[in-house]
Structure formats: structure tokens, C-alpha cells
Amino acid sequence: MLASVFCKKEMILIQEQEYGKKPNNQPKDLVNELIRFPSVRLIGPEGEQLGVMSAREAQLEANKYNLDLLCVAPNATPPVCKIINYGKYRYEQQKKAKENRKNQVRIEVKEIQLTPQIGLHDMETKARAATKFLAAGNKIKVGVRYRGRQMTHLEVGEETLNKFIELLGDAAAIEKPAAMEGRWLIAVLAPKRK
């Protein structure tokens, strides 16, 4: 009995270890001993063609330069391998990826909620906020929420939404026209291209 309890605990620990593992962030590149093609086309460290040879000979050639062998085109016939400093290559790749992420423009979708009986001043205040969002390059999701008996007079909410869009004037372009989604009348607006 005691042995079976111990085995169950051990199994649980093993399962927890497997689930608790962090994702493998190792590169997916074919480098050095991971290259197992029968023959490869080799490019030297200066970019010169060294010809077609076996993967083992290519690895020995890379060892002469004290550099790594990287498969740059595994789908080519024969696969193309290059002699490079792999650590430096990985560093440059990470640097480029970081730069690309930094230069990406992120467009957020801001949400503005209205009701069918919203007051004019409240609508103007929300329109000013929407204009700021559009000026910042964000999209706006405008929603008119119907409650209870308001569902019988959908046209009131449509008028409210049209007035709101008129208040925005030339700042907004309708990306997705007004459509009902459950108890919401929703339209998506985007900044106008200049």
C-alpha cells in the first residue's frame, strides 16, 4: 500500500515537471552537427563558393576557420551551408527583430458607448474624445446600447449614432457601417487618410 502511494506521488511529480517546463527557446536553425544532409553546397566566411561536399567535410572546413556551419537554405538542392560566427549571427537576428518590433505601428481600437437618449452636451464631449483618439491614429468602436423597451425603437439609436458621426465630421471615415450585435448597435470608425 505504501509503495503504491509513493509511486503515485512520484508520477504526479514527474507530470508536474513536464507541465512546468518553460517553452524551448532554442533556435530552430540547423547548425554544426545538426546538419545531416548527404551533400551540401558550402559558402566560405568571405562569401566565396567552396563547392559541393559532404556535410562532414563542410564541418571540418568550418572547424579550420574556428567558426560554425549554418544551413541557410535547407530546401535547396543541394542544401546551402555557410561558414559564419553563429553567436554573432544570432545576436544580429535578435537585434533586427527588436528593431522591427519597435518600429511597428500599433493601432488600438478605442470604444465609446452611447445610449439612445444621450444628451447633446454629453455627445459633444464624447465626440471631442473620439477626435483625439482619431488624431492619435486609433480606430473607434462606437456602440449604442439598448435597454429594455428601447429595443422597440431602434431608429432612435440609429439617429443618435448618425448625429455622433456627423459631429466627428471630416476626422473619421466609416470602416464598418452600423450593425446590430445583440442589444448593441455598433459601428467602427477609422481616421481619414490625408
C-alpha positions as CSV (number, residue, x, y, z in Angstrom):
1,M,0.0,0.0,0.0
2,L,2.8,2.4,1.0
3,A,4.7,1.6,-2.2
4,S,1.7,2.3,-4.4
5,V,1.2,5.7,-2.7
6,F,4.8,6.6,-3.2
7,C,4.6,5.6,-6.9
8,K,1.5,7.8,-7.4
9,K,3.3,10.8,-5.8
10,E,6.3,10.2,-7.9
11,M,4.1,10.0,-11.1
12,I,2.4,13.3,-10.1
13,L,5.8,14.9,-9.6
14,I,7.0,13.7,-13.0
15,Q,3.8,15.0,-14.6
16,E,4.2,18.4,-12.9
17,Q,7.8,18.6,-14.1
18,E,6.7,18.0,-17.7
19,Y,3.9,20.6,-17.5
20,G,6.0,23.1,-15.6
21,K,8.7,23.2,-18.3
22,K,9.3,26.5,-20.0
23,P,8.9,26.6,-23.8
24,N,12.1,25.7,-25.5
25,N,13.6,29.0,-26.8
26,Q,16.4,27.2,-28.6
27,P,16.9,28.4,-32.2
28,K,15.4,26.3,-35.0
29,D,18.5,26.8,-37.2
30,L,20.5,23.8,-38.5
31,V,23.9,24.4,-37.1
32,N,27.1,22.3,-37.0
33,E,26.3,18.7,-36.0
34,L,22.5,19.2,-36.6
35,I,23.2,19.3,-40.3
36,R,22.7,15.8,-41.6
37,F,22.4,16.1,-45.4
38,P,24.5,13.7,-47.5
39,S,25.9,16.7,-49.5
40,V,25.9,20.4,-49.2
41,R,26.9,23.5,-51.2
42,L,29.4,25.4,-49.0
43,I,30.0,29.1,-48.9
44,G,33.1,30.4,-47.1
45,P,33.3,33.1,-44.4
46,E,34.1,35.8,-47.0
47,G,31.2,34.8,-49.2
48,E,33.2,32.7,-51.7
49,Q,31.9,29.4,-53.1
50,L,33.8,26.4,-51.8
51,G,31.8,23.8,-53.8
52,V,29.6,20.8,-53.2
53,M,30.9,18.4,-50.5
54,S,29.6,16.1,-47.8
55,A,28.2,17.6,-44.5
56,R,31.1,16.1,-42.6
57,E,33.7,17.7,-44.9
58,A,31.9,21.0,-44.6
59,Q,32.0,20.8,-40.8
60,L,35.8,20.0,-40.9
61,E,36.2,23.1,-43.2
62,A,34.3,25.3,-40.7
63,N,36.5,23.9,-37.9
64,K,39.6,25.1,-39.8
65,Y,38.3,28.7,-39.6
66,N,37.1,28.2,-35.9
67,L,33.6,29.2,-37.0
68,D,30.2,27.5,-37.2
69,L,28.5,25.9,-40.1
70,L,24.9,27.2,-40.6
71,C,22.4,25.8,-43.2
72,V,21.0,28.9,-44.8
73,A,18.9,27.2,-47.5
74,P,17.8,23.7,-46.4
75,N,15.2,23.3,-49.2
76,A,17.7,24.0,-52.0
77,T,19.2,21.2,-54.0
78,P,21.8,20.6,-52.6
79,P,21.2,22.5,-49.3
80,V,23.3,25.6,-48.9
81,C,25.5,26.0,-45.9
82,K,27.6,28.9,-44.8
83,I,30.6,29.3,-42.5
84,I,29.9,32.0,-40.0
85,N,30.2,33.1,-36.4
86,Y,26.8,31.7,-35.2
87,G,26.8,33.7,-31.9
88,K,27.2,37.0,-33.8
89,Y,24.6,35.9,-36.4
90,R,22.0,35.1,-33.6
91,Y,22.8,38.5,-31.9
92,E,22.2,40.4,-35.2
93,Q,19.0,38.5,-35.8
94,Q,17.6,39.3,-32.3
95,K,18.7,43.0,-32.8
96,K,16.8,43.2,-36.1
97,A,13.7,41.6,-34.6
98,K,13.8,44.0,-31.7
99,E,14.1,47.0,-34.1
100,N,11.2,45.7,-36.2
101,R,9.0,45.3,-33.2
102,K,10.0,48.9,-32.1
103,N,9.1,50.3,-35.5
104,Q,5.7,48.6,-35.7
105,V,2.7,50.9,-35.6
106,R,0.1,49.6,-33.2
107,I,-3.4,50.7,-33.9
108,E,-5.6,50.4,-30.9
109,V,-9.4,50.2,-31.1
110,K,-10.9,52.6,-28.6
111,E,-14.5,52.1,-27.5
112,I,-17.1,54.8,-27.0
113,Q,-20.5,53.9,-25.6
114,L,-23.7,55.8,-26.2
115,T,-27.3,55.4,-25.2
116,P,-30.3,56.3,-27.5
117,Q,-31.4,59.2,-25.2
118,I,-27.9,60.7,-24.7
119,G,-27.9,64.5,-24.2
120,L,-26.3,66.8,-26.8
121,H,-23.6,68.1,-24.4
122,D,-22.6,64.5,-23.4
123,M,-22.4,63.5,-27.1
124,E,-20.2,66.5,-27.9
125,T,-17.9,65.6,-25.0
126,K,-17.6,62.1,-26.3
127,A,-17.1,63.4,-29.8
128,R,-14.1,65.5,-28.6
129,A,-12.6,62.5,-27.0
130,A,-13.1,60.5,-30.2
131,T,-11.5,63.2,-32.3
132,K,-8.4,63.0,-30.0
133,F,-8.3,59.2,-30.5
134,L,-8.6,59.5,-34.3
135,A,-5.8,62.2,-34.3
136,A,-3.6,59.7,-32.5
137,G,-4.2,57.2,-35.3
138,N,-6.5,54.8,-33.4
139,K,-9.8,53.3,-34.6
140,I,-13.0,53.9,-32.7
141,K,-15.8,51.4,-32.0
142,V,-18.9,53.3,-31.3
143,G,-21.7,51.4,-29.6
144,V,-25.3,52.4,-28.8
145,R,-26.6,50.2,-26.0
146,Y,-30.4,49.4,-25.9
147,R,-32.0,48.5,-22.6
148,G,-35.4,47.1,-22.0
149,R,-38.2,48.7,-24.2
150,Q,-35.6,50.8,-26.1
151,M,-35.3,47.7,-28.4
152,T,-38.7,48.5,-29.9
153,H,-37.4,51.9,-31.2
154,L,-34.1,51.0,-32.9
155,E,-34.4,54.1,-35.2
156,V,-33.7,56.4,-32.2
157,G,-30.3,54.7,-31.6
158,E,-29.5,54.9,-35.3
159,E,-30.3,58.7,-35.3
160,T,-28.0,59.1,-32.2
161,L,-25.2,57.2,-34.0
162,N,-25.6,59.3,-37.2
163,K,-25.5,62.5,-35.2
164,F,-22.3,61.3,-33.4
165,I,-20.7,60.6,-36.8
166,E,-21.7,64.0,-38.1
167,L,-20.1,65.6,-35.0
168,L,-16.8,64.0,-35.9
169,G,-17.1,65.5,-39.4
170,D,-14.0,65.0,-41.6
171,A,-11.9,63.4,-38.9
172,A,-13.5,60.0,-39.3
173,A,-14.2,57.5,-42.1
174,I,-16.7,54.7,-41.6
175,E,-14.8,51.5,-41.7
176,K,-17.7,49.2,-40.7
177,P,-21.2,50.6,-41.1
178,A,-23.7,50.3,-38.2
179,A,-25.0,46.8,-37.5
180,M,-26.9,45.2,-34.6
181,E,-25.0,42.8,-32.4
182,G,-27.3,41.6,-29.7
183,R,-28.5,44.7,-27.8
184,W,-25.8,46.9,-29.3
185,L,-25.8,49.0,-32.5
186,I,-22.1,49.1,-33.4
187,A,-20.1,51.0,-36.0
188,V,-16.3,51.1,-36.4
189,L,-14.6,54.4,-37.5
190,A,-11.1,54.9,-38.6
191,P,-9.0,58.1,-39.1
192,K,-9.3,59.6,-42.6
193,R,-6.2,59.2,-44.8
194,K,-4.6,62.5,-45.6
